[in-house]
Amino acid sequence: MSGEVRLTSVLLVDDEPLVCRAYQRVLERAGHMVACVGDVATACALLAGDGHFDVVVTDVTLGGGSGFEVLAIAKRAQPVLPVILISGLADPAVARRAYDCGALRYLVKPVSIADLRAAIADACGGLDRRTSGLTTSPLAAPASSAG
């Protein structure tokens, strides 16, 4: 079917329980399986262990750590794993750092339901492209222009 999003397993990392639960509800209603954790250590343990996730969504500012730590561990564990960072800062330098570190998206709070769902849908589309050997993200710059 056109426009259908396949079921995905999402690791959601946010140290604010109400925010985490709200995002979790939105994603579960859209048919995704969501594991919600509140700290970097738990997220990193899941990513480094046997936990398989199709997408990681993490707040940038976390008690006892940073979403950038989660991003780094995710990319070490699964280099093509899409990671979406969410921040209360609309700072272009932080957004650029997120993309430079391999984030698929950088969303600024308050994040609308539509924006969160679109980011997950983009990640799901990327899963299909990665499986077929195509580019992982339209944001990725070519590694080299030499041919």
N, C-alpha and C positions, 0 to 999 in steps of 0.2 A: 504494500500500500504506500502511496505517496505521502511523505510527511510523517510517517510513523517512526517513533523513537523506540529503539529496542530497550529492554530492561537493562539497567545498569546498576552496578554496585558502587555506592558513593561513600567515601570517607569524609565526614563533615567535622571540622575542627574549629570550635569557638568556645572561649572560656566564659561566655555569658550564657547561662543555661536557658533563659527565655528566648534569646536570639537563636541558639542552637535548635531548640525544640520547634520554633516557628519555621525555620528553614527545613528542618526534618519533615514536618507535616506537609509543607508545600511539595517537597520532592517525593514523599511517599504517595501523596494523592496523584502525582503524575506517573506513578507506577515504578518508581525506583526503590531499590533496597538501600537503606541508609544506616550507617554506623556513625553515631555521634559521640565524639570525645571532647574533653574540655582542656587538654593540655598537650604540649609538644611531646613529652616523654611517652605518653600513651599512643599518640599518633605515630611516632617514630617506631615504637615497638611493633605496632600492627603492620606498618609498611615494611619493616625489616624482617618480620616473621613470615608466617604462612598465609597471612591475610591477603586476599586478592581483591583489588579495587579497580574499577574502570575509570574513576574520576576522583580527584581530591579537591575539596572546597575548604579553604582555610582562611580564617581571619589573619590579618598581618600582625596585629598587636595581641599577644597572648600573655597571660600571667606566667612568668617563669620562662619565657622564650618568645620566639617570633615565627610567624608563618613562613618566613624565608628559610628557617631551619627545616620546617616540614617540607617545603619545596625541594630543598637540597637532598634530603633523605629520600623523598619520593623519586627524584630523578636518578639517584644512585641505585635504588631498588629496581625501578622500571623506567628506563630512559625515555620511553615514549608515553608514559602515563600523563594524561592531561591534568594540570593543576590550575585551579582558579583561585586567585587571591582576592579577598574582600578587605577594604580598609575604610576607616572614617576620614582618611586624608585624601583630598583631591589634589595631591602633589604630583606634578608631572615627573619629577626626578624619581620618586618612589615607584611610580607606574613604569617608567623606563627601566628601572632596576628589576622590577618584576618580570618584564618581558625579556630582558637580557639574561636573567637567571633561568628562563625557560617556561614561565607561566603562559598558559593559553589565554587567560583573560585577567584583567584587573578591574574589579567592580568597586564603586564608591558607595558607601552607606549614605542614606538608606537605599538598600537594594530592592527594587521592585520585583514582584513575583515574575513578571514578564521577562525582566533582565536575567534573573536567576535561571529560569527555565530555558531561555535562549542560550545562555552560556553552557548549560548541561547538554542541550541539543547540539551545539557546536562541538562539544567534546565527544558526543556520541557519533557524530558524523566523522570526526577525526579518527575514531576507533576503526571505522570501516575503511578509511583511507590507509591507515597504518597496516591493517591486516592485508590489504591488497598491494602494499609496497609503495603507495603514493606519498606525497608530502604530509607531514604531521600537522602543519598549521599554516594558514595563509599569512600569518605574521612572521614566519621564519624567513630570514633573508638567505639568499644563496650563499653557500660556503665559499665559493670562489667564482670569479667571472672568467678565469682561465679555462680554455677548452682544449 
